[in-house]
Amino acid sequence: MTLVDKILLLISYVEPKKNNWIIMKTSNIKKGIALLFCAVFVSSQVAFAGGILEDKTTEKTREAVENASPDDWYTLAKSADKCFDKKVNLKEASQWIDQSLDITEAPYNLEVKGNYYMLNNLPEKALEYYVKAVRKANSDDPTDGENIQRVQKKIAEITEIGR
């Protein structure tokens, strides 16, 4: 019997009485309470499963950072990017992106820093890093049109917000 079937069954036990009051028989109250506990249990398990996924992201990104070489800016940026996407472990991820940028400024980590600022509702700061990312990409590899266009689209979205 599905949860929906149980809820429909519970509703069928409700009996309308005078003055639009709804009263349940004692045996039906017990069934209703049991159903309520089932619903709470199922919803808590779903919420807990979401927490497990978030913890796995944090766990995997921490492991990647711990196993990275000291000058591996890309792993720091990629780990921060994953955390920003999942909206988990944001404080540590912001430290990782700063460390990545301290090692080297590349189009990817500049874009990730812009994403961090957008996540924190700071479009002006995000715009600054997106522009840096495009300039760096143009100077490093002007043929990398796909990545440049992706960041330019983000810039266009921010400038549209500002109008």
Backbone hydrogen bonds, N-H to C=O, Kabsch-Sander energy under -0.5 kcal/mol:
donor,donor_aa,acceptor,acceptor_aa,energy
6,K,2,T,-2.1
7,I,3,L,-2.2
8,L,4,V,-2.6
9,L,5,D,-2.4
10,L,6,K,-2.4
11,I,7,I,-2.5
12,S,8,L,-1.8
13,Y,9,L,-0.7
13,Y,10,L,-1.2
14,V,11,I,-1.3
15,E,23,I,-1.5
17,K,21,W,-2.4
20,N,17,K,-0.9
21,W,18,K,-1.7
23,I,15,E,-1.8
23,I,21,W,-0.5
29,I,25,K,-2.1
30,K,26,T,-1.9
31,K,27,S,-1.7
32,G,28,N,-2.7
33,I,29,I,-2.8
34,A,30,K,-2.3
35,L,31,K,-2.4
36,L,32,G,-2.5
37,F,33,I,-2.5
38,C,34,A,-2.0
39,A,35,L,-2.6
40,V,36,L,-2.6
41,F,37,F,-2.6
42,V,38,C,-2.7
43,S,39,A,-2.4
44,S,40,V,-2.3
45,Q,41,F,-2.0
46,V,42,V,-1.9
47,A,43,S,-2.2
48,F,44,S,-2.4
49,A,45,Q,-2.1
50,G,46,V,-1.5
51,G,47,A,-1.5
52,I,48,F,-2.0
53,L,49,A,-1.9
54,E,50,G,-2.0
55,D,51,G,-2.5
56,K,52,I,-2.3
57,T,53,L,-2.0
58,T,54,E,-2.3
59,E,55,D,-3.0
60,K,56,K,-3.0
61,T,57,T,-2.6
62,R,58,T,-2.5
63,E,59,E,-2.2
64,A,60,K,-2.3
65,V,61,T,-2.4
66,E,62,R,-2.8
67,N,63,E,-2.0
68,A,64,A,-0.7
68,A,65,V,-0.8
72,D,69,S,-2.0
73,W,71,D,-1.6
76,L,72,D,-1.3
77,A,73,W,-2.4
78,K,74,Y,-3.3
79,S,75,T,-2.5
80,A,76,L,-2.2
81,D,77,A,-2.7
82,K,78,K,-2.2
83,C,79,S,-2.0
84,F,80,A,-2.7
85,D,81,D,-2.5
86,K,82,K,-2.0
87,K,83,C,-1.2
88,V,83,C,-2.0
93,A,89,N,-2.3
94,S,90,L,-2.3
95,Q,91,K,-1.4
96,W,92,E,-2.1
97,I,93,A,-2.3
98,D,94,S,-1.7
99,Q,95,Q,-2.5
100,S,96,W,-2.5
101,L,97,I,-2.2
102,D,98,D,-1.8
103,I,99,Q,-1.6
104,T,100,S,-2.2
106,A,104,T,-0.7
110,L,106,A,-2.2
111,E,107,P,-2.1
112,V,108,Y,-2.4
113,K,109,N,-2.0
114,G,110,L,-1.8
115,N,111,E,-2.4
116,Y,112,V,-2.2
117,Y,113,K,-1.9
118,M,114,G,-2.2
119,L,115,N,-2.5
120,N,116,Y,-1.4
121,N,118,M,-1.8
122,L,117,Y,-2.8
126,A,122,L,-2.2
127,L,123,P,-2.8
128,E,124,E,-1.8
129,Y,125,K,-1.8
130,Y,126,A,-2.6
131,V,127,L,-2.6
132,K,128,E,-1.9
133,A,129,Y,-2.2
134,V,130,Y,-2.2
135,R,131,V,-2.6
136,K,132,K,-2.7
137,A,133,A,-2.5
138,N,134,V,-2.6
139,S,135,R,-2.0
140,D,136,K,-2.7
141,D,137,A,-2.8
144,D,141,D,-2.2
145,G,143,T,-2.0
148,I,144,D,-1.9
149,Q,145,G,-2.9
150,R,146,E,-1.9
151,V,147,N,-2.0
152,Q,148,I,-2.6
153,K,149,Q,-2.1
154,K,150,R,-1.4
155,I,151,V,-2.2
156,A,152,Q,-2.5
157,E,153,K,-2.3
158,I,154,K,-2.0
159,T,155,I,-2.5
160,E,156,A,-1.9
161,I,157,E,-1.8
162,G,158,I,-1.8
163,R,160,E,-0.9
